[in-house]
Amino acid sequence: MTENTDFDFKTAYEKEKLKSADLAQRVADLEDKNQELEFKLNRIKSNPIWKASTPARNVMHFVIRQKDRVKNAGSVRGVIAKLKYKQIERKAKVHYGTESFPSEETIATERNARFEKMPLISILVPLYNTPENFLRDMIESVLNQTYTNWQLCLADGSDAEHGYVEEIVKEYQKDERAGRGEADGAGILYHRLEKNTGISGNTNECLKLASGEYIGLLDHDDILHPEVLYYYVKAINDENADYLYCDEATFSGKSIDHMITMHFKPDYAPDNLRANNYICHFSVFKRSLLDGTELFRSKFDGSQDHDMILRLTDAAEHIVHIPRLLYYWRSHAGSVASDISAKSYAIDAARGAVADHLRRHGYEHFKITSTRAFETIFKIAYEVEGMPKISIIIPTCEHMEDLKRCLDSIYEKSTYDNYEIIVVENGSTSKEIKSYYDELRNGAMSSVLKIVDYYEDKNNLNEDGSKPPFNYSAVVNYGVKHSTGDYILLLNNDTQVITVNWMEELLMYAQRADVGAVGGKLYFPNRKIQHAGIVLRLGAHRTAGHCHYGQEGMNLGYMGRLCYAQNVSAVTGACLMVSRKKYDEVGGFDEGFRVSLNDVDFCLKLREKGYLNIFTPFAEMYHFESASRGLDLEGENAKRYDAESEHFRAKWKEVLDKGDPYYNPNFSLDRSDFSLNVEGYSSLRDA
């Protein structure tokens, strides 16, 4: 046996050796071919005719690029929309940069402001071979704060070749601006470390210097807006905040006005934070949140901030987002802001931090994978617990082809087996649909499908026996009443399944005790987005609207938001899953909303009870929107929609006045593409 094994090994080795030699020869041949082509190309470029034709080629390439733009945007209208977005973005980069800095008058007012709470804020900055200009910019941004009761704690792990770091810090320690704070220990504190212990170790050394009630984290190459501490202390007083963060921008070069990206964030959203570290900068938190835990854990170096934020937000009671761009993250060679691959270990560290967080919350079985948006934007697949029964409720009237397409896609594509379908007939009269119902009752789907007629129940008729106007909410509630499942899945009859495990993708969230409604990603037949979460006050009626509406299906979305599951205020009733217990807890659908806004109202009732609503892009469907009922654009439909909108605004006035917590107030409410609302404003404080 041994001899035979040795023989096989030698044979395999010789074969691989021959393959390697063959590949080496092919590489050599290709290199020769490449050199030959380069020689020919250089001859062409040096030809006088080629040089003379340069202007014509430039025109041709311009035309080709415009055609590609139209193709990628979907239409000329799409190109125009994209150009307008870019124009708004260019204006915003100035609007949210140095133009937003306070005037001398404002600086004086804020410096003299007195709050009931005037906490000492210890800003921790680990230093390591920091370039001189970066170091000076960072320190200057702290010295220029309009709130002066701060403490800058610097732990320096720089090597001997960067001794200037210590000299610069000692220079700034003598600056009169460093002595404005009232508390003992205010100003600049510095400690030269015997050795560099990495990001986590150096930051933990900074913490040893700190004596403030609140701790802030600042990178050694970044810049703070002059008013960031002022706004934070105001929130500490107004909202009793114990964890605070703000919006931020990435910039390059010498000026913060050279912005690359601007990140306008939602308020605290736990599912967003699990999927990616959207909070990031500028984190300031009450020191007491660290009781019993470390600040940074070295095993998560590279994503130590994500790990820390997950732990501290779990412990915090009042997490406050300041929706202002107050932190400037410098992008340069080697920084994470420049390229995550510059620190590839950060990806594994981020995945580990999220896994550790999930285990603390009692999840034992899950899978964390990177998405197409970014390596550190994750899809989290929770384990479905057991095989609970799902009741799919489909209201329908006529439109046999739509219903057939929907039912066939469920039956033929779904990988989840334990479900029932309740078709709620409400007003069909055609022989075609009646015949189709007979087919269903006698066909392959008969074991999982039940057809109930809403108007056959006399309780659903007027006193004189006539049929009342269509009421989607009442029809849905009737369907749920006739269902037996543990989970309710509302589905429009003009939808079509794309994702085979769509039910599992919805169920893994609906099973969570803290989750209310879960909705999927819906496309128009042309693969443009119809639904990816609902935003309050978005649209002309200032009720609610779909974000990312009409964008290309493969778009990543604003900051990758089309690529991960996230918290939203509401999801569409065209595809909505919720546990029966929670459906009953909020009283089902409000029949006062006959046709429109009933799904948003339902989700807000869940939110009012403390549940999270979730949009997941991993449960995909086509939605032939309003194919059955038509749109609410004119005639009686428009009048009815106006009336329901007025009812909605009155019922949820207090909620609407506060704005959507998952949609930054810097975004326009007139556009669904996350355009910034900068038109008409001359400075940040006008917004």
Beta strands, then each sheet from edge to edge (+ up, - down):
strand 1: 121-127
strand 2: 150-156
strand 3: 187-192
strand 4: 214-217
strand 5: 223-224
strand 6: 243-251
strand 7: 259-263
strand 8: 284-286
strand 9: 319-330
strand 10: 366-370
strand 11: 378-382
strand 12: 390-396
strand 13: 419-425
strand 14: 449-453
strand 15: 487-491
strand 16: 495-497
strand 17: 515-523
strand 18: 529-531
strand 19: 534-536
strand 20: 544-546
strand 21: 566-568
strand 22: 575-579
strand 23: 612-623
sheet 1: 3+ 2+ 1+ 4+ 8- 6+ 7-
sheet 2: 3+ 2+ 1+ 4+ 8- 6+ 9+ 5-
sheet 3: 10+ 11-
sheet 4: 14+ 13+ 12+ 15+ 22- 17+ 18-
sheet 5: 14+ 13+ 12+ 15+ 22- 17+ 23+ 16-
sheet 6: 14+ 13+ 12+ 15+ 22- 17+ 23+ 21-
sheet 7: 19+ 20-
end
